[in-house]
Amino acid sequence: MTGIDDDCVWLRREIQRAPELAGQERRTAGLVAEQLRAAGLDVTTGVGGHGIVAVLDGGDGPVIGYRADLDAVPDEQGGAAHICGHDVHTAVGVGIARTLAQAAGARGKVVFYFQPAEENLEGARAMIADGALDRLVPDEVYALHCAPLPAGTFGIMPGTGLPGLDTGTVVTGEPERVAAAVEALSTVAYPQSPEEYERIVADLLTPGGPLATFVVTHAQVEDARRVRVWVRAWPPERYAEVRERIRALGGAADFPAPPFPAMVCDPGLSRSAVPHLGQVVESHAMFPFNGEDFALFLERVPGAMFYLGVGPEGIPHHPGFTPDESAIGAGIAAMTRLLRARQSA
């Protein structure tokens, strides 16, 4: 490992030591901003909350964006925990910035977005509304997300990614029955063991496999008459079908807004990254259980997210999430190669 890799492992552990929930990432953002300023980047803080926009200026040329997320998730004890890998994402992002800042000969600019509030799907919207993509408009934008692939392996998602989210409420005199019926609409169950998770990963890598289309539902009885509903579906046309099936269960179903969009990676940019990533697998479907508000960046700017393999214990949102920290150096090296290549494209 390089000295930067070692520093970023330390940074990951420091972030993990004091996780902060969505919208509360003050300390984490402070650590990141300090590192970026020390590396010589032009740093703006407080963008859309605790977000950071940092620019590495190599003069005229392409503008390439890179995004990492800062927040932790609620844990079972009512606190916070980094069990989705955002601490790894942030450490890798800082490592890329520092490595590129030390490199000579790059042209153009790299803009780093360290985003708050990903877990509640609010941070990307807030940063974009605060002008993050307007001050220096990127030509392309990239990101990583931890996955239980072999450490240092990468996954590309050309034309796929992560599903959106539909939310609603059903008012009914039979909330328990309606909640159970909503849950029964799911076509795939959340994996309860590493073996089941391995099956999901295998399905993702299978062209035309069982995850080519799916519905995942969750329902929570809020009181004697109200059921809260969450739906993830692919392709997006399935949301209308699911809404109608929920309405047919009885009661008054209200879906007050369009579904949050799916994150869909640009096919060409996904595949053009392969020579820079090393060992690569290709996902042919949406991972059905998590969304990602990087979708809003990709609605504005062409780009892609890649899976970063962090080992078999790196199952996002699993209480036992334990990433192999050697993946931090692998992520820094691969994404640095990719961003430098895109600066020269």
Phi and psi in degrees as a GROMACS rama.xvg file:
@    title "Ramachandran Plot"
@    xaxis  label "Phi"
@    yaxis  label "Psi"
@TYPE xy
-80.885  170.138  THR-2
-60.9228  -37.6498  GLY-3
-64.0863  -41.4869  ILE-4
-58.0558  -46.8508  ASP-5
-60.8434  -42.9594  ASP-6
-61.8646  -37.0777  ASP-7
-76.8717  -29.3904  CYS-8
-63.0573  -43.4174  VAL-9
-59.115  -44.6261  TRP-10
-61.6861  -42.6554  LEU-11
-59.0017  -43.9372  ARG-12
-67.2786  -36.1299  ARG-13
-67.7995  -39.427  GLU-14
-67.2373  -42.5946  ILE-15
-62.2472  -32.3388  GLN-16
-64.0614  -29.3736  ARG-17
-137.361  70.4244  ALA-18
-65.7208  147.337  PRO-19
-127.389  134.351  GLU-20
-72.0553  169.164  LEU-21
-53.471  127.106  ALA-22
86.8996  -4.12666  GLY-23
-117.817  20.5077  GLN-24
-83.5664  35.3319  GLU-25
-59.514  -49.9363  ARG-26
-66.5552  -45.0795  ARG-27
-59.6121  -45.9862  THR-28
-62.4614  -36.7149  ALA-29
-63.7606  -41.7912  GLY-30
-61.7541  -44.2157  LEU-31
-65.4731  -47.9611  VAL-32
-59.8124  -39.2105  ALA-33
-61.263  -44.2299  GLU-34
-65.7737  -41.313  GLN-35
-69.6655  -40.3011  LEU-36
-64.4334  -40.1244  ARG-37
-62.7811  -28.089  ALA-38
-82.7099  -6.69869  ALA-39
97.4948  10.0545  GLY-40
-80.1803  155.996  LEU-41
-85.9649  111.477  ASP-42
-111.47  128.017  VAL-43
-115.953  125.88  THR-44
-107.205  171.59  THR-45
69.7097  29.7379  GLY-46
-91.4987  112.647  VAL-47
62.3156  40.643  GLY-48
107.802  -125.627  GLY-49
-95.1686  22.7171  HIS-50
-72.9718  157.328  GLY-51
-128.36  135.948  ILE-52
-119.242  120.918  VAL-53
-127.298  131.269  ALA-54
-114.555  128.697  VAL-55
-104.555  111.053  LEU-56
-100.37  110.56  ASP-57
-106.366  19.3612  GLY-58
88.5018  -157.717  GLY-59
-63.8001  146.06  ASP-60
141.689  -171.621  GLY-61
-62.4324  155.267  PRO-62
-112.357  115.093  VAL-63
-112.772  132.248  ILE-64
-101.993  151.031  GLY-65
-140.949  130.455  TYR-66
-119.782  137.223  ARG-67
-133.423  153.272  ALA-68
-109.124  149.819  ASP-69
-105.498  -24.3905  LEU-70
-88.14  159.029  ASP-71
-100.329  178.047  ALA-72
-111.945  155.007  VAL-73
-63.4337  140.908  PRO-74
-102.582  178.274  ASP-75
-71.3309  -14.407  GLU-76
-95.4284  6.63227  GLN-77
87.0084  7.49581  GLY-78
-103.789  -142.178  GLY-79
-135.444  153.16  ALA-80
-154.108  145.673  ALA-81
-90.3978  79.5925  HIS-82
-113.2  17.4301  ILE-83
-117.417  -9.58823  CYS-84
95.5463  7.67695  GLY-85
-64.1558  -28.1695  HIS-86
-64.3151  -38.073  ASP-87
-67.2126  -45.5421  VAL-88
-57.1448  -44.7543  HIS-89
-65.6723  -44.1148  THR-90
-61.695  -41.9818  ALA-91
-63.7506  -43.5587  VAL-92
-59.6251  -43.5623  GLY-93
-63.8858  -40.8587  VAL-94
-62.4853  -40.1723  GLY-95
-62.2845  -46.7057  ILE-96
-59.3529  -45.6356  ALA-97
-65.8389  -40.5244  ARG-98
-65.9299  -45.0979  THR-99
-65.1107  -35.4334  LEU-100
-64.665  -27.9961  ALA-101
-85.8273  -15.3328  GLN-102
-78.9976  152.311  ALA-103
-108.644  150.931  ALA-104
90.9305  -4.7662  GLY-105
-72.9938  145.088  ALA-106
-115.385  162.433  ARG-107
81.9527  -163.931  GLY-108
-130.774  147.506  LYS-109
-118.022  127.341  VAL-110
-109.859  123.084  VAL-111
-102.007  129.214  PHE-112
-112.024  112.147  TYR-113
-102.402  107.519  PHE-114
-100.989  132.83  GLN-115
-83.7221  170.221  PRO-116
53.4801  45.4559  ALA-117
-76.0329  -37.817  GLU-118
-63.3157  -29.6922  GLU-119
-101.218  12.9622  ASN-120
59.8161  32.4742  LEU-121
-113.689  -23.7496  GLU-122
-70.7314  -42.4184  GLY-123
-62.2399  -45.1239  ALA-124
-60.116  -41.8463  ARG-125
-66.8347  -41.863  ALA-126
-65.5209  -42.7084  MET-127
-64.5727  -41.7462  ILE-128
-63.6214  -28.031  ALA-129
-86.3785  7.80039  ASP-130
90.688  15.8188  GLY-131
-59.3101  -34.537  ALA-132
-95.3855  2.26805  LEU-133
-103.71  -29.1583  ASP-134
-65.9658  -39.3869  ARG-135
-145.317  103.015  LEU-136
-76.5385  118.547  VAL-137
-76.6247  149.103  PRO-138
-81.3219  -30.7989  ASP-139
-148.626  159.241  GLU-140
-145.854  142.829  VAL-141
-133.521  162.286  TYR-142
-159.017  165.145  ALA-143
-122.474  155.252  LEU-144
-141.054  134.585  HIS-145
-60.834  147.011  CYS-146
-150.854  154.332  ALA-147
-81.4044  46.2413  PRO-148
-90.25  165.407  LEU-149
-53.1779  139.412  PRO-150
-55.6653  129.092  ALA-151
89.5597  -9.29351  GLY-152
-79.7664  150.149  THR-153
-120.166  149.533  PHE-154
-116.831  133.169  GLY-155
-104.356  153.984  ILE-156
-132.283  59.7874  MET-157
-65.4663  117.071  PRO-158
78.4725  0.492923  GLY-159
-130.315  -159.954  THR-160
157.882  -110.673  GLY-161
-136.281  143.323  LEU-162
-74.0538  165.478  PRO-163
-80.8542  -160.833  GLY-164
-149.184  129.776  LEU-165
-111.568  139.78  ASP-166
-132.788  146.113  THR-167
-161.859  -178.296  GLY-168
-135.936  139.158  THR-169
-116.561  125.361  VAL-170
-100.386  121.932  VAL-171
-152.883  156.249  THR-172
-82.4998  -5.30132  GLY-173
-127.571  64.8489  GLU-174
-62.146  -38.0422  PRO-175
-64.992  -43.093  GLU-176
-64.3409  -44.9947  ARG-177
-64.8241  -42.446  VAL-178
-60.1113  -44.1347  ALA-179
-64.4673  -38.8602  ALA-180
-68.3124  -37.1606  ALA-181
-63.4015  -46.8072  VAL-182
-58.8784  -34.0135  GLU-183
-70.7962  -11.2091  ALA-184
-75.2957  -14.8854  LEU-185
-61.5631  138.743  SER-186
-99.5713  -7.7478  THR-187
-144.489  138.39  VAL-188
-97.918  146.163  ALA-189
-63.1177  132.275  TYR-190
-65.5836  135.924  PRO-191
-105.497  1.02974  GLN-192
-150.797  160.869  SER-193
-57.0253  -34.8041  PRO-194
-65.1748  -42.4086  GLU-195
-66.3129  -35.2875  GLU-196
-66.6013  -39.7992  TYR-197
-59.8579  -35.652  GLU-198
-64.8512  -41.3719  ARG-199
-62.1739  -45.3823  ILE-200
-60.5824  -43.3617  VAL-201
-60.6154  -39.7082  ALA-202
-64.937  -37.3446  ASP-203
-60.8201  -33.9975  LEU-204
-88.3004  3.16494  LEU-205
-100.862  112.648  THR-206
-58.7016  130.802  PRO-207
66.6536  21.1307  GLY-208
-78.335  -169.21  GLY-209
-68.592  -11.6168  PRO-210
-101.897  12.964  LEU-211
-63.3958  -27.1382  ALA-212
-147.548  141.263  THR-213
-161.889  164.603  PHE-214
-134.572  131.339  VAL-215
-125.255  122.295  VAL-216
-120.472  154.204  THR-217
-143.738  139.537  HIS-218
-134.76  141.76  ALA-219
-132.884  125.636  GLN-220
-74.9772  117.466  VAL-221
-91.9876  -32.7985  GLU-222
-160.811  -164.052  ASP-223
-66.8085  -15.3578  ALA-224
-133.216  -2.79902  ARG-225
-121.195  132.366  ARG-226
-121.492  125.855  VAL-227
-90.4962  136.334  ARG-228
-126.145  137.099  VAL-229
-126.831  137.745  TRP-230
-136.194  130.275  VAL-231
-116.289  133.69  ARG-232
-147.302  153.066  ALA-233
-147.641  134.629  TRP-234
-73.5888  169.627  PRO-235
-58.5269  -24.5755  PRO-236
-61.3579  -18.2972  GLU-237
-71.7862  -19.1033  ARG-238
-60.2845  -41.6167  TYR-239
-61.5345  -42.0537  ALA-240
-61.2983  -44.8674  GLU-241
-67.792  -39.0961  VAL-242
-58.4319  -43.6961  ARG-243
-65.6143  -38.5151  GLU-244
-66.9918  -34.5205  ARG-245
-70.3714  -41.9995  ILE-246
-61.0641  -33.5864  ARG-247
-71.3617  -10.964  ALA-248
-75.5204  -13.1288  LEU-249
104.095  156.258  GLY-250
90.852  -177.462  GLY-251
-105.538  109.168  ALA-252
-97.4208  129.06  ALA-253
-124.773  121.889  ASP-254
-116.633  96.6429  PHE-255
-74.8872  -13.3638  PRO-256
-145.401  159.974  ALA-257
-61.3654  155.87  PRO-258
-60.3193  146.099  PRO-259
-63.3326  138.678  PHE-260
-72.1577  153.73  PRO-261
-70.9809  152.218  ALA-262
-90.3896  111.849  MET-263
-118.428  120.388  VAL-264
-83.1952  140.757  CYS-265
-61.9779  123.99  ASP-266
-61.1943  -45.3862  PRO-267
-65.564  -45.4047  GLY-268
-68.3075  -32.8719  LEU-269
-62.4957  -48.5766  SER-270
-74.8263  -30.3717  ARG-271
-69.8432  -15.7888  SER-272
-78.5301  -18.881  ALA-273
-53.6495  -44.5532  VAL-274
-61.8856  -18.6895  PRO-275
-97.9291  -9.11555  HIS-276
-97.0136  -21.0902  LEU-277
91.7745  -128.641  GLY-278
-75.6467  123.228  GLN-279
-131.485  140.308  VAL-280
-119.204  157.269  VAL-281
-115.913  126.164  GLU-282
-87.0325  133.677  SER-283
-108.161  8.80996  HIS-284
-152.125  170.902  ALA-285
-79.971  135.996  MET-286
-71.1378  122.881  PHE-287
-80.8505  -10.5029  PRO-288
-106.738  -8.98012  PHE-289
-131.895  148.472  ASN-290
-107.937  -172.699  GLY-291
-164.056  120.942  GLU-292
-82.9354  4.57986  ASP-293
-57.9309  -17.7156  PHE-294
-51.2543  -37.1347  ALA-295
-72.3167  -32.2186  LEU-296
-63.6778  -44.5605  PHE-297
-72.1495  -18.3869  LEU-298
-70.2894  -27.309  GLU-299
-96.8477  -31.3546  ARG-300
-136.503  133.421  VAL-301
-63.9581  144.002  PRO-302
175.66  -165.94  GLY-303
-158.7  151.781  ALA-304
-107.911  148.403  MET-305
-124.339  144.937  PHE-306
-76.2207  136.663  TYR-307
-108.049  113.701  LEU-308
-67.363  125.881  GLY-309
-122.329  19.5699  VAL-310
94.6989  166.64  GLY-311
-66.3731  -19.7316  PRO-312
-88.2393  4.59342  GLU-313
-94.913  53.4783  GLY-314
-87.6264  109.058  ILE-315
-57.5278  139.965  PRO-316
69.3677  12.5433  HIS-317
-96.6859  136.214  HIS-318
-56.4645  -26.0609  PRO-319
-92.7822  16.939  GLY-320
-54.1987  115.378  PHE-321
-139.727  94.5025  THR-322
-76.6673  147.222  PRO-323
-75.089  114.464  ASP-324
-69.2027  -12.8518  GLU-325
-63.8853  -20.6425  SER-326
-66.9139  -22.0997  ALA-327
-62.0065  -48.7744  ILE-328
-63.6261  -38.0416  GLY-329
-63.9171  -41.6599  ALA-330
-64.6519  -42.6551  GLY-331
-60.6672  -48.5698  ILE-332
-63.4963  -46.9151  ALA-333
-67.0595  -45.1383  ALA-334
-72.8736  -28.916  MET-335
-63.8347  -44.3127  THR-336
-59.1339  -44.4168  ARG-337
-64.7264  -47.7811  LEU-338
-64.8863  -38.5466  LEU-339
-64.2054  -39.663  ARG-340
-64.2864  -40.3558  ALA-341
-70.4857  -29.0062  ARG-342
-64.7525  -27.726  GLN-343
-94.9037  -4.87302  SER-344
